[in-house]
Amino acid sequence: MTENPNPFDKLDFTLEEALKVDEQLISRRPRDGRICACGHPAMRHTITSGIVYCKPTRMECKCKVLKVVLDSDDVRPFLRKTEGAGAMHALGRGMAAAVKKGINFKWTIDPVCERCKKPGPVSPVPVTQNGISVSHATGYDALLCAPCREEV
């Protein structure tokens, strides 16, 4: 089979026109680098009648509250699954992957323990609706300091 040297010969527009339109459409799309405490991009959340639905990939996240904590230049590293707290949480895993790939991100909140309200180092922790720390995704995530994380 011989390949046509210019596949656009069969179309009524040129490659240049297609590239120009594509660039215009891409540049019109606003960048949304916000990351939720569940560890997934805010743009992967849908809120309908007050109900939050998070679908970062083919998997579904149990996130029930969109709580923006980071802003990233690239949201692709933030498509991981929560397997526990801290480094095993989707937020921690995404942050590590972003650093590894040289992707910039920043906190949009001051990291404060959501339980004792003390500023300082915190970890993302899956919690029950009552705020009890668990080792699996529940749909509720809290940023907790080490003492509060161990206490609950």
Buried (B, 14 or more C-beta within 10 A) or exposed (E): EEEEEEEEEEEEEEEEEEEEEEEEEEEEEEEEBBBBBBBBBBBBBEEEEEEBBBEBEEEEBBBBBBBBBBBBEBBEBBBBBBBBBBEBBBBBBBBEBBEEEEBEBEEEEEBBBBBEEEEEEBBBBBBEEEBEBBEEBBBBBBBBBEEBBEEB
